[in-house]
Amino acid sequence: MSSVPGGSGENIVYTLLCASNLSFLLFPQTYSTVNTDSARFNDRVAEINARPKTEWVPKPWPPKSKCS
């Protein structure tokens, strides 16, 4: 047993082991979420682009005063 906390390097090994296990557990979920969201994103962009657009008309300048 070491007198210095973490002096044996066991904490680093445990940290790396836990991080690698966590990444392997979360990778399939992340991959499927990104793929399904990209398809949904493309559908939504196509829907927005299909909406009718009105021509933009600027407001007259200077604005008319309401208290004249």
PQR file of N, CA, C, O and H, with PARSE charges and radii, in Angstrom:
ATOM      1  N   MET A   1       0.829  -1.165   0.000 -0.4000 1.5000
ATOM      2  CA  MET A   1       0.000   0.000   0.000 -0.0000 2.0000
ATOM      3  C   MET A   1       0.881   1.239   0.000  0.5500 1.7000
ATOM      4  O   MET A   1       1.859   1.315   0.744 -0.5500 1.4000
ATOM      5  N   SER A   2       0.538   2.188  -0.821 -0.4000 1.5000
ATOM      6  CA  SER A   2       1.330   3.391  -0.949 -0.0000 2.0000
ATOM      7  C   SER A   2       0.850   4.445   0.031  0.5500 1.7000
ATOM      8  O   SER A   2      -0.332   4.488   0.373 -0.5500 1.4000
ATOM      9  H   SER A   2      -0.256   2.126  -1.425  0.4000 1.0000
ATOM     10  N   SER A   3       1.765   5.298   0.486 -0.4000 1.5000
ATOM     11  CA  SER A   3       1.385   6.353   1.417 -0.0000 2.0000
ATOM     12  C   SER A   3       0.833   7.574   0.686  0.5500 1.7000
ATOM     13  O   SER A   3       0.196   8.430   1.301 -0.5500 1.4000
ATOM     14  H   SER A   3       2.725   5.262   0.208  0.4000 1.0000
ATOM     15  N   VAL A   4       1.075   7.659  -0.630 -0.4000 1.5000
ATOM     16  CA  VAL A   4       0.579   8.779  -1.421 -0.0000 2.0000
ATOM     17  C   VAL A   4      -0.704   8.349  -2.120  0.5500 1.7000
ATOM     18  O   VAL A   4      -0.716   7.299  -2.763 -0.5500 1.4000
ATOM     19  H   VAL A   4       1.593   6.964  -1.129  0.4000 1.0000
ATOM     20  N   PRO A   5      -1.798   9.127  -2.018 -0.5600 1.5000
ATOM     21  CA  PRO A   5      -3.040   8.749  -2.691  0.2800 2.0000
ATOM     22  C   PRO A   5      -2.826   8.698  -4.208  0.5500 1.7000
ATOM     23  O   PRO A   5      -2.339   9.651  -4.816 -0.5500 1.4000
ATOM     24  N   GLY A   6      -3.193   7.592  -4.783 -0.4000 1.5000
ATOM     25  CA  GLY A   6      -3.050   7.430  -6.219 -0.0000 2.0000
ATOM     26  C   GLY A   6      -1.618   7.207  -6.653  0.5500 1.7000
ATOM     27  O   GLY A   6      -1.319   7.283  -7.845 -0.5500 1.4000
ATOM     28  H   GLY A   6      -3.588   6.818  -4.288  0.4000 1.0000
ATOM     29  N   GLY A   7      -0.744   6.937  -5.735 -0.4000 1.5000
ATOM     30  CA  GLY A   7       0.668   6.789  -6.058 -0.0000 2.0000
ATOM     31  C   GLY A   7       0.982   5.516  -6.813  0.5500 1.7000
ATOM     32  O   GLY A   7       1.997   5.448  -7.506 -0.5500 1.4000
ATOM     33  H   GLY A   7      -0.987   6.875  -4.767  0.4000 1.0000
ATOM     34  N   SER A   8       0.145   4.514  -6.697 -0.4000 1.5000
ATOM     35  CA  SER A   8       0.434   3.250  -7.367 -0.0000 2.0000
ATOM     36  C   SER A   8      -0.015   3.259  -8.823  0.5500 1.7000
ATOM     37  O   SER A   8       0.338   2.349  -9.573 -0.5500 1.4000
ATOM     38  H   SER A   8      -0.680   4.569  -6.134  0.4000 1.0000
ATOM     39  N   GLY A   9      -0.767   4.239  -9.232 -0.4000 1.5000
ATOM     40  CA  GLY A   9      -1.253   4.312 -10.599 -0.0000 2.0000
ATOM     41  C   GLY A   9      -2.528   3.522 -10.824  0.5500 1.7000
ATOM     42  O   GLY A   9      -3.005   3.440 -11.956 -0.5500 1.4000
ATOM     43  H   GLY A   9      -1.054   4.978  -8.622  0.4000 1.0000
ATOM     44  N   GLU A  10      -3.089   2.941  -9.782 -0.4000 1.5000
ATOM     45  CA  GLU A  10      -4.319   2.166  -9.928 -0.0000 2.0000
ATOM     46  C   GLU A  10      -5.495   3.056 -10.316  0.5500 1.7000
ATOM     47  O   GLU A  10      -6.377   2.626 -11.060 -0.5500 1.4000
ATOM     48  H   GLU A  10      -2.702   3.008  -8.862  0.4000 1.0000
ATOM     49  N   ASN A  11      -5.515   4.278  -9.826 -0.4000 1.5000
ATOM     50  CA  ASN A  11      -6.635   5.178 -10.147 -0.0000 2.0000
ATOM     51  C   ASN A  11      -6.663   5.474 -11.632  0.5500 1.7000
ATOM     52  O   ASN A  11      -7.742   5.555 -12.218 -0.5500 1.4000
ATOM     53  H   ASN A  11      -4.799   4.627  -9.222  0.4000 1.0000
ATOM     54  N   ILE A  12      -5.524   5.635 -12.249 -0.4000 1.5000
ATOM     55  CA  ILE A  12      -5.466   5.917 -13.682 -0.0000 2.0000
ATOM     56  C   ILE A  12      -5.979   4.713 -14.464  0.5500 1.7000
ATOM     57  O   ILE A  12      -6.717   4.871 -15.437 -0.5500 1.4000
ATOM     58  H   ILE A  12      -4.647   5.569 -11.773  0.4000 1.0000
ATOM     59  N   VAL A  13      -5.597   3.527 -14.047 -0.4000 1.5000
ATOM     60  CA  VAL A  13      -6.043   2.304 -14.722 -0.0000 2.0000
ATOM     61  C   VAL A  13      -7.551   2.168 -14.611  0.5500 1.7000
ATOM     62  O   VAL A  13      -8.222   1.862 -15.597 -0.5500 1.4000
ATOM     63  H   VAL A  13      -4.998   3.399 -13.256  0.4000 1.0000
ATOM     64  N   TYR A  14      -8.092   2.394 -13.412 -0.4000 1.5000
ATOM     65  CA  TYR A  14      -9.541   2.303 -13.219 -0.0000 2.0000
ATOM     66  C   TYR A  14     -10.278   3.364 -14.049  0.5500 1.7000
ATOM     67  O   TYR A  14     -11.325   3.083 -14.632 -0.5500 1.4000
ATOM     68  H   TYR A  14      -7.547   2.643 -12.612  0.4000 1.0000
ATOM     69  N   THR A  15      -9.734   4.557 -14.096 -0.4000 1.5000
ATOM     70  CA  THR A  15     -10.355   5.622 -14.865 -0.0000 2.0000
ATOM     71  C   THR A  15     -10.385   5.273 -16.347  0.5500 1.7000
ATOM     72  O   THR A  15     -11.422   5.428 -16.992 -0.5500 1.4000
ATOM     73  H   THR A  15      -8.883   4.785 -13.622  0.4000 1.0000
ATOM     74  N   LEU A  16      -9.282   4.812 -16.892 -0.4000 1.5000
ATOM     75  CA  LEU A  16      -9.230   4.426 -18.299 -0.0000 2.0000
ATOM     76  C   LEU A  16     -10.159   3.261 -18.593  0.5500 1.7000
ATOM     77  O   LEU A  16     -10.814   3.239 -19.636 -0.5500 1.4000
ATOM     78  H   LEU A  16      -8.440   4.686 -16.368  0.4000 1.0000
ATOM     79  N   LEU A  17     -10.223   2.308 -17.702 -0.4000 1.5000
ATOM     80  CA  LEU A  17     -11.101   1.155 -17.884 -0.0000 2.0000
ATOM     81  C   LEU A  17     -12.567   1.579 -17.895  0.5500 1.7000
ATOM     82  O   LEU A  17     -13.336   1.140 -18.750 -0.5500 1.4000
ATOM     83  H   LEU A  17      -9.691   2.327 -16.855  0.4000 1.0000
ATOM     84  N   CYS A  18     -12.950   2.420 -16.958 -0.4000 1.5000
ATOM     85  CA  CYS A  18     -14.344   2.887 -16.897 -0.0000 2.0000
ATOM     86  C   CYS A  18     -14.690   3.754 -18.100  0.5500 1.7000
ATOM     87  O   CYS A  18     -15.783   3.632 -18.653 -0.5500 1.4000
ATOM     88  H   CYS A  18     -12.325   2.777 -16.263  0.4000 1.0000
ATOM     89  N   ALA A  19     -13.779   4.623 -18.510 -0.4000 1.5000
ATOM     90  CA  ALA A  19     -14.042   5.491 -19.655 -0.0000 2.0000
ATOM     91  C   ALA A  19     -14.195   4.683 -20.934  0.5500 1.7000
ATOM     92  O   ALA A  19     -15.067   4.981 -21.750 -0.5500 1.4000
ATOM     93  H   ALA A  19     -12.891   4.722 -18.060  0.4000 1.0000
ATOM     94  N   SER A  20     -13.364   3.667 -21.121 -0.4000 1.5000
ATOM     95  CA  SER A  20     -13.481   2.858 -22.336 -0.0000 2.0000
ATOM     96  C   SER A  20     -14.783   2.052 -22.329  0.5500 1.7000
ATOM     97  O   SER A  20     -15.439   1.931 -23.364 -0.5500 1.4000
ATOM     98  H   SER A  20     -12.655   3.425 -20.458  0.4000 1.0000
ATOM     99  N   ASN A  21     -15.157   1.509 -21.191 -0.4000 1.5000
ATOM    100  CA  ASN A  21     -16.421   0.771 -21.108 -0.0000 2.0000
ATOM    101  C   ASN A  21     -17.612   1.682 -21.365  0.5500 1.7000
ATOM    102  O   ASN A  21     -18.552   1.290 -22.057 -0.5500 1.4000
ATOM    103  H   ASN A  21     -14.624   1.607 -20.350  0.4000 1.0000
ATOM    104  N   LEU A  22     -17.584   2.872 -20.825 -0.4000 1.5000
ATOM    105  CA  LEU A  22     -18.670   3.815 -21.029 -0.0000 2.0000
ATOM    106  C   LEU A  22     -18.780   4.216 -22.498  0.5500 1.7000
ATOM    107  O   LEU A  22     -19.884   4.322 -23.031 -0.5500 1.4000
ATOM    108  H   LEU A  22     -16.820   3.190 -20.262  0.4000 1.0000
ATOM    109  N   SER A  23     -17.650   4.436 -23.149 -0.4000 1.5000
ATOM    110  CA  SER A  23     -17.697   4.823 -24.563 -0.0000 2.0000
ATOM    111  C   SER A  23     -18.235   3.683 -25.426  0.5500 1.7000
ATOM    112  O   SER A  23     -18.976   3.929 -26.377 -0.5500 1.4000
ATOM    113  H   SER A  23     -16.753   4.350 -22.716  0.4000 1.0000
ATOM    114  N   PHE A  24     -17.874   2.447 -25.109 -0.4000 1.5000
ATOM    115  CA  PHE A  24     -18.394   1.317 -25.883 -0.0000 2.0000
ATOM    116  C   PHE A  24     -19.890   1.107 -25.641  0.5500 1.7000
ATOM    117  O   PHE A  24     -20.602   0.647 -26.534 -0.5500 1.4000
ATOM    118  H   PHE A  24     -17.271   2.247 -24.336  0.4000 1.0000
ATOM    119  N   LEU A  25     -20.364   1.437 -24.458 -0.4000 1.5000
ATOM    120  CA  LEU A  25     -21.790   1.302 -24.174 -0.0000 2.0000
ATOM    121  C   LEU A  25     -22.607   2.399 -24.855  0.5500 1.7000
ATOM    122  O   LEU A  25     -23.721   2.142 -25.313 -0.5500 1.4000
ATOM    123  H   LEU A  25     -19.786   1.811 -23.733  0.4000 1.0000
ATOM    124  N   LEU A  26     -22.071   3.613 -24.927 -0.4000 1.5000
ATOM    125  CA  LEU A  26     -22.825   4.728 -25.471 -0.0000 2.0000
ATOM    126  C   LEU A  26     -22.687   4.878 -26.983  0.5500 1.7000
ATOM    127  O   LEU A  26     -23.503   5.566 -27.596 -0.5500 1.4000
ATOM    128  H   LEU A  26     -21.167   3.822 -24.555  0.4000 1.0000
ATOM    129  N   PHE A  27     -21.694   4.266 -27.598 -0.4000 1.5000
ATOM    130  CA  PHE A  27     -21.461   4.452 -29.029 -0.0000 2.0000
ATOM    131  C   PHE A  27     -22.649   4.004 -29.885  0.5500 1.7000
ATOM    132  O   PHE A  27     -23.062   4.770 -30.756 -0.5500 1.4000
ATOM    133  H   PHE A  27     -21.031   3.708 -27.100  0.4000 1.0000
ATOM    134  N   PRO A  28     -23.224   2.814 -29.692 -0.5600 1.5000
ATOM    135  CA  PRO A  28     -24.360   2.419 -30.549  0.2800 2.0000
ATOM    136  C   PRO A  28     -25.553   3.370 -30.417  0.5500 1.7000
ATOM    137  O   PRO A  28     -26.202   3.685 -31.415 -0.5500 1.4000
ATOM    138  N   GLN A  29     -25.845   3.825 -29.211 -0.4000 1.5000
ATOM    139  CA  GLN A  29     -26.959   4.745 -29.007 -0.0000 2.0000
ATOM    140  C   GLN A  29     -26.686   6.077 -29.698  0.5500 1.7000
ATOM    141  O   GLN A  29     -27.575   6.636 -30.339 -0.5500 1.4000
ATOM    142  H   GLN A  29     -25.318   3.569 -28.401  0.4000 1.0000
ATOM    143  N   THR A  30     -25.482   6.580 -29.575 -0.4000 1.5000
ATOM    144  CA  THR A  30     -25.120   7.849 -30.205 -0.0000 2.0000
ATOM    145  C   THR A  30     -25.166   7.725 -31.716  0.5500 1.7000
ATOM    146  O   THR A  30     -25.669   8.621 -32.393 -0.5500 1.4000
ATOM    147  H   THR A  30     -24.759   6.126 -29.054  0.4000 1.0000
ATOM    148  N   TYR A  31     -24.655   6.644 -32.248 -0.4000 1.5000
ATOM    149  CA  TYR A  31     -24.629   6.436 -33.699 -0.0000 2.0000
ATOM    150  C   TYR A  31     -26.042   6.379 -34.270  0.5500 1.7000
ATOM    151  O   TYR A  31     -26.318   6.996 -35.299 -0.5500 1.4000
ATOM    152  H   TYR A  31     -24.246   5.916 -31.697  0.4000 1.0000
ATOM    153  N   SER A  32     -26.932   5.649 -33.618 -0.4000 1.5000
ATOM    154  CA  SER A  32     -28.294   5.539 -34.131 -0.0000 2.0000
ATOM    155  C   SER A  32     -29.042   6.863 -33.999  0.5500 1.7000
ATOM    156  O   SER A  32     -29.846   7.205 -34.866 -0.5500 1.4000
ATOM    157  H   SER A  32     -26.707   5.148 -32.783  0.4000 1.0000
ATOM    158  N   THR A  33     -28.790   7.609 -32.929 -0.4000 1.5000
ATOM    159  CA  THR A  33     -29.442   8.906 -32.749 -0.0000 2.0000
ATOM    160  C   THR A  33     -29.011   9.882 -33.826  0.5500 1.7000
ATOM    161  O   THR A  33     -29.848  10.594 -34.381 -0.5500 1.4000
ATOM    162  H   THR A  33     -28.137   7.331 -32.224  0.4000 1.0000
ATOM    163  N   VAL A  34     -27.731   9.929 -34.132 -0.4000 1.5000
ATOM    164  CA  VAL A  34     -27.230  10.845 -35.155 -0.0000 2.0000
ATOM    165  C   VAL A  34     -27.802  10.481 -36.519  0.5500 1.7000
ATOM    166  O   VAL A  34     -28.174  11.373 -37.281 -0.5500 1.4000
ATOM    167  H   VAL A  34     -27.051   9.350 -33.681  0.4000 1.0000
ATOM    168  N   ASN A  35     -27.881   9.210 -36.842 -0.4000 1.5000
ATOM    169  CA  ASN A  35     -28.409   8.798 -38.142 -0.0000 2.0000
ATOM    170  C   ASN A  35     -29.893   9.111 -38.273  0.5500 1.7000
ATOM    171  O   ASN A  35     -30.315   9.601 -39.320 -0.5500 1.4000
ATOM    172  H   ASN A  35     -27.579   8.485 -36.223  0.4000 1.0000
ATOM    173  N   THR A  36     -30.686   8.848 -37.264 -0.4000 1.5000
ATOM    174  CA  THR A  36     -32.114   9.113 -37.364 -0.0000 2.0000
ATOM    175  C   THR A  36     -32.384  10.609 -37.337  0.5500 1.7000
ATOM    176  O   THR A  36     -33.303  11.077 -38.009 -0.5500 1.4000
ATOM    177  H   THR A  36     -30.343   8.450 -36.413  0.4000 1.0000
ATOM    178  N   ASP A  37     -31.609  11.364 -36.582 -0.4000 1.5000
ATOM    179  CA  ASP A  37     -31.806  12.807 -36.542 -0.0000 2.0000
ATOM    180  C   ASP A  37     -31.424  13.458 -37.858  0.5500 1.7000
ATOM    181  O   ASP A  37     -32.041  14.449 -38.249 -0.5500 1.4000
ATOM    182  H   ASP A  37     -30.862  10.984 -36.037  0.4000 1.0000
ATOM    183  N   SER A  38     -30.424  12.931 -38.554 -0.4000 1.5000
ATOM    184  CA  SER A  38     -30.041  13.539 -39.830 -0.0000 2.0000
ATOM    185  C   SER A  38     -31.146  13.335 -40.871  0.5500 1.7000
ATOM    186  O   SER A  38     -31.396  14.225 -41.684 -0.5500 1.4000
ATOM    187  H   SER A  38     -29.923  12.126 -38.236  0.4000 1.0000
ATOM    188  N   ALA A  39     -31.805  12.184 -40.854 -0.4000 1.5000
ATOM    189  CA  ALA A  39     -32.911  11.950 -41.782 -0.0000 2.0000
ATOM    190  C   ALA A  39     -34.081  12.876 -41.443  0.5500 1.7000
ATOM    191  O   ALA A  39     -34.719  13.427 -42.340 -0.5500 1.4000
ATOM    192  H   ALA A  39     -31.602  11.461 -40.193  0.4000 1.0000
ATOM    193  N   ARG A  40     -34.359  13.044 -40.162 -0.4000 1.5000
ATOM    194  CA  ARG A  40     -35.432  13.937 -39.737 -0.0000 2.0000
ATOM    195  C   ARG A  40     -35.094  15.377 -40.092  0.5500 1.7000
ATOM    196  O   ARG A  40     -35.969  16.138 -40.507 -0.5500 1.4000
ATOM    197  H   ARG A  40     -33.840  12.596 -39.433  0.4000 1.0000
ATOM    198  N   PHE A  41     -33.840  15.751 -39.934 -0.4000 1.5000
ATOM    199  CA  PHE A  41     -33.405  17.100 -40.286 -0.0000 2.0000
ATOM    200  C   PHE A  41     -33.623  17.365 -41.772  0.5500 1.7000
ATOM    201  O   PHE A  41     -34.132  18.422 -42.143 -0.5500 1.4000
ATOM    202  H   PHE A  41     -33.129  15.133 -39.597  0.4000 1.0000
ATOM    203  N   ASN A  42     -33.245  16.423 -42.618 -0.4000 1.5000
ATOM    204  CA  ASN A  42     -33.420  16.596 -44.059 -0.0000 2.0000
ATOM    205  C   ASN A  42     -34.899  16.710 -44.431  0.5500 1.7000
ATOM    206  O   ASN A  42     -35.259  17.492 -45.311 -0.5500 1.4000
ATOM    207  H   ASN A  42     -32.831  15.564 -42.316  0.4000 1.0000
ATOM    208  N   ASP A  43     -35.744  15.942 -43.770 -0.4000 1.5000
ATOM    209  CA  ASP A  43     -37.189  16.038 -44.021 -0.0000 2.0000
ATOM    210  C   ASP A  43     -37.731  17.406 -43.635  0.5500 1.7000
ATOM    211  O   ASP A  43     -38.547  17.984 -44.353 -0.5500 1.4000
ATOM    212  H   ASP A  43     -35.451  15.307 -43.055  0.4000 1.0000
ATOM    213  N   ARG A  44     -37.280  17.915 -42.512 -0.4000 1.5000
ATOM    214  CA  ARG A  44     -37.769  19.219 -42.055 -0.0000 2.0000
ATOM    215  C   ARG A  44     -37.273  20.340 -42.955  0.5500 1.7000
ATOM    216  O   ARG A  44     -38.020  21.281 -43.225 -0.5500 1.4000
ATOM    217  H   ARG A  44     -36.617  17.445 -41.929  0.4000 1.0000
ATOM    218  N   VAL A  45     -36.039  20.266 -43.422 -0.4000 1.5000
ATOM    219  CA  VAL A  45     -35.520  21.290 -44.329 -0.0000 2.0000
ATOM    220  C   VAL A  45     -36.292  21.273 -45.644  0.5500 1.7000
ATOM    221  O   VAL A  45     -36.605  22.328 -46.197 -0.5500 1.4000
ATOM    222  H   VAL A  45     -35.432  19.502 -43.202  0.4000 1.0000
ATOM    223  N   ALA A  46     -36.597  20.082 -46.143 -0.4000 1.5000
ATOM    224  CA  ALA A  46     -37.373  19.981 -47.382 -0.0000 2.0000
ATOM    225  C   ALA A  46     -38.772  20.570 -47.192  0.5500 1.7000
ATOM    226  O   ALA A  46     -39.291  21.232 -48.091 -0.5500 1.4000
ATOM    227  H   ALA A  46     -36.342  19.225 -45.694  0.4000 1.0000
ATOM    228  N   GLU A  47     -39.378  20.336 -46.040 -0.4000 1.5000
ATOM    229  CA  GLU A  47     -40.704  20.890 -45.765 -0.0000 2.0000
ATOM    230  C   GLU A  47     -40.659  22.411 -45.693  0.5500 1.7000
ATOM    231  O   GLU A  47     -41.544  23.080 -46.226 -0.5500 1.4000
ATOM    232  H   GLU A  47     -38.957  19.799 -45.309  0.4000 1.0000
ATOM    233  N   ILE A  48     -39.646  22.960 -45.046 -0.4000 1.5000
ATOM    234  CA  ILE A  48     -39.519  24.414 -44.940 -0.0000 2.0000
ATOM    235  C   ILE A  48     -39.295  25.035 -46.308  0.5500 1.7000
ATOM    236  O   ILE A  48     -39.865  26.083 -46.610 -0.5500 1.4000
ATOM    237  H   ILE A  48     -38.927  22.416 -44.613  0.4000 1.0000
ATOM    238  N   ASN A  49     -38.478  24.409 -47.135 -0.4000 1.5000
ATOM    239  CA  ASN A  49     -38.212  24.935 -48.476 -0.0000 2.0000
ATOM    240  C   ASN A  49     -39.444  24.840 -49.379  0.5500 1.7000
ATOM    241  O   ASN A  49     -39.559  25.598 -50.342 -0.5500 1.4000
ATOM    242  H   ASN A  49     -38.015  23.557 -46.889  0.4000 1.0000
ATOM    243  N   ALA A  50     -40.357  23.928 -49.083 -0.4000 1.5000
ATOM    244  CA  ALA A  50     -41.557  23.764 -49.910 -0.0000 2.0000
ATOM    245  C   ALA A  50     -42.643  24.785 -49.577  0.5500 1.7000
ATOM    246  O   ALA A  50     -43.609  24.912 -50.329 -0.5500 1.4000
ATOM    247  H   ALA A  50     -40.264  23.312 -48.301  0.4000 1.0000
ATOM    248  N   ARG A  51     -42.510  25.511 -48.474 -0.4000 1.5000
ATOM    249  CA  ARG A  51     -43.518  26.495 -48.087 -0.0000 2.0000
ATOM    250  C   ARG A  51     -43.516  27.658 -49.073  0.5500 1.7000
ATOM    251  O   ARG A  51     -42.468  28.030 -49.602 -0.5500 1.4000
ATOM    252  H   ARG A  51     -41.725  25.408 -47.862  0.4000 1.0000
ATOM    253  N   PRO A  52     -44.693  28.231 -49.320 -0.5600 1.5000
ATOM    254  CA  PRO A  52     -44.737  29.386 -50.226  0.2800 2.0000
ATOM    255  C   PRO A  52     -44.049  30.586 -49.587  0.5500 1.7000
ATOM    256  O   PRO A  52     -44.163  30.829 -48.385 -0.5500 1.4000
ATOM    257  N   LYS A  53     -43.334  31.326 -50.422 -0.4000 1.5000
ATOM    258  CA  LYS A  53     -42.590  32.479 -49.934 -0.0000 2.0000
ATOM    259  C   LYS A  53     -43.188  33.757 -50.497  0.5500 1.7000
ATOM    260  O   LYS A  53     -43.532  33.828 -51.677 -0.5500 1.4000
ATOM    261  H   LYS A  53     -43.241  31.130 -51.398  0.4000 1.0000
ATOM    262  N   THR A  54     -43.311  34.772 -49.639 -0.4000 1.5000
ATOM    263  CA  THR A  54     -43.782  36.070 -50.086 -0.0000 2.0000
ATOM    264  C   THR A  54     -42.579  36.975 -50.321  0.5500 1.7000
ATOM    265  O   THR A  54     -41.551  36.846 -49.655 -0.5500 1.4000
ATOM    266  H   THR A  54     -43.032  34.715 -48.680  0.4000 1.0000
ATOM    267  N   GLU A  55     -42.715  37.876 -51.258 -0.4000 1.5000
ATOM    268  CA  GLU A  55     -41.632  38.803 -51.577 -0.0000 2.0000
ATOM    269  C   GLU A  55     -41.498  39.816 -50.444  0.5500 1.7000
ATOM    270  O   GLU A  55     -42.495  40.350 -49.959 -0.5500 1.4000
ATOM    271  H   GLU A  55     -43.549  37.981 -51.798  0.4000 1.0000
ATOM    272  N   TRP A  56     -40.275  40.074 -50.032 -0.4000 1.5000
ATOM    273  CA  TRP A  56     -40.021  41.013 -48.951 -0.0000 2.0000
ATOM    274  C   TRP A  56     -40.128  42.435 -49.480  0.5500 1.7000
ATOM    275  O   TRP A  56     -39.549  42.764 -50.515 -0.5500 1.4000
ATOM    276  H   TRP A  56     -39.465  39.641 -50.427  0.4000 1.0000
ATOM    277  N   VAL A  57     -40.872  43.279 -48.765 -0.4000 1.5000
ATOM    278  CA  VAL A  57     -41.036  44.674 -49.151 -0.0000 2.0000
ATOM    279  C   VAL A  57     -40.550  45.533 -47.985  0.5500 1.7000
ATOM    280  O   VAL A  57     -41.028  45.375 -46.862 -0.5500 1.4000
ATOM    281  H   VAL A  57     -41.343  43.012 -47.924  0.4000 1.0000
ATOM    282  N   PRO A  58     -39.606  46.438 -48.241 -0.5600 1.5000
ATOM    283  CA  PRO A  58     -39.099  47.253 -47.127  0.2800 2.0000
ATOM    284  C   PRO A  58     -40.126  48.298 -46.688  0.5500 1.7000
ATOM    285  O   PRO A  58     -40.956  48.741 -47.482 -0.5500 1.4000
ATOM    286  N   LYS A  59     -40.057  48.682 -45.417 -0.4000 1.5000
ATOM    287  CA  LYS A  59     -40.941  49.724 -44.894 -0.0000 2.0000
ATOM    288  C   LYS A  59     -40.419  51.079 -45.360  0.5500 1.7000
ATOM    289  O   LYS A  59     -39.214  51.247 -45.545 -0.5500 1.4000
ATOM    290  H   LYS A  59     -39.383  48.322 -44.772  0.4000 1.0000
ATOM    291  N   PRO A  60     -41.317  52.046 -45.550 -0.5600 1.5000
ATOM    292  CA  PRO A  60     -40.853  53.364 -45.974  0.2800 2.0000
ATOM    293  C   PRO A  60     -40.054  54.050 -44.874  0.5500 1.7000
ATOM    294  O   PRO A  60     -40.303  53.855 -43.684 -0.5500 1.4000
ATOM    295  N   TRP A  61     -39.085  54.859 -45.302 -0.4000 1.5000
ATOM    296  CA  TRP A  61     -38.254  55.574 -44.339 -0.0000 2.0000
ATOM    297  C   TRP A  61     -38.297  57.036 -44.644  0.5500 1.7000
ATOM    298  O   TRP A  61     -38.232  57.375 -45.826 -0.5500 1.4000
ATOM    299  H   TRP A  61     -38.883  55.017 -46.269  0.4000 1.0000
ATOM    300  N   PRO A  62     -38.395  57.888 -43.759 -0.5600 1.5000
ATOM    301  CA  PRO A  62     -38.585  57.750 -42.328  0.2800 2.0000
ATOM    302  C   PRO A  62     -40.011  57.361 -41.991  0.5500 1.7000
ATOM    303  O   PRO A  62     -40.929  57.653 -42.757 -0.5500 1.4000
ATOM    304  N   PRO A  63     -40.207  56.714 -40.870 -0.5600 1.5000
ATOM    305  CA  PRO A  63     -41.570  56.299 -40.517  0.2800 2.0000
ATOM    306  C   PRO A  63     -42.452  57.512 -40.237  0.5500 1.7000
ATOM    307  O   PRO A  63     -41.983  58.544 -39.758 -0.5500 1.4000
ATOM    308  N   LYS A  64     -43.709  57.369 -40.539 -0.4000 1.5000
ATOM    309  CA  LYS A  64     -44.655  58.461 -40.309 -0.0000 2.0000
ATOM    310  C   LYS A  64     -44.925  58.576 -38.813  0.5500 1.7000
ATOM    311  O   LYS A  64     -45.147  57.578 -38.128 -0.5500 1.4000
ATOM    312  H   LYS A  64     -44.090  56.530 -40.928  0.4000 1.0000
ATOM    313  N   SER A  65     -44.901  59.779 -38.334 -0.4000 1.5000
ATOM    314  CA  SER A  65     -45.135  60.008 -36.913 -0.0000 2.0000
ATOM    315  C   SER A  65     -46.625  59.896 -36.613  0.5500 1.7000
ATOM    316  O   SER A  65     -47.449  60.389 -37.383 -0.5500 1.4000
ATOM    317  H   SER A  65     -44.720  60.590 -38.891  0.4000 1.0000
ATOM    318  N   LYS A  66     -46.970  59.268 -35.528 -0.4000 1.5000
ATOM    319  CA  LYS A  66     -48.378  59.106 -35.154 -0.0000 2.0000
ATOM    320  C   LYS A  66     -48.894  60.323 -34.374  0.5500 1.7000
ATOM    321  O   LYS A  66     -50.104  60.506 -34.238 -0.5500 1.4000
ATOM    322  H   LYS A  66     -46.301  58.868 -34.902  0.4000 1.0000
ATOM    323  N   CYS A  67     -47.988  61.143 -33.869 -0.4000 1.5000
ATOM    324  CA  CYS A  67     -48.386  62.301 -33.066 -0.0000 2.0000
ATOM    325  C   CYS A  67     -48.132  63.596 -33.845  0.5500 1.7000
ATOM    326  O   CYS A  67     -47.442  64.472 -33.323 -0.5500 1.4000
ATOM    327  H   CYS A  67     -47.005  60.995 -33.980  0.4000 1.0000
ATOM    328  N   SER A  68     -48.635  63.756 -35.022 -0.4000 1.5000
ATOM    329  CA  SER A  68     -48.396  64.973 -35.803 -0.0000 2.0000
ATOM    330  C   SER A  68     -49.493  65.960 -35.619  0.5500 1.7000
ATOM    331  O   SER A  68     -49.454  67.042 -36.203 -0.5500 1.4000
ATOM    332  H   SER A  68     -49.196  63.044 -35.446  0.4000 1.0000
TER
END
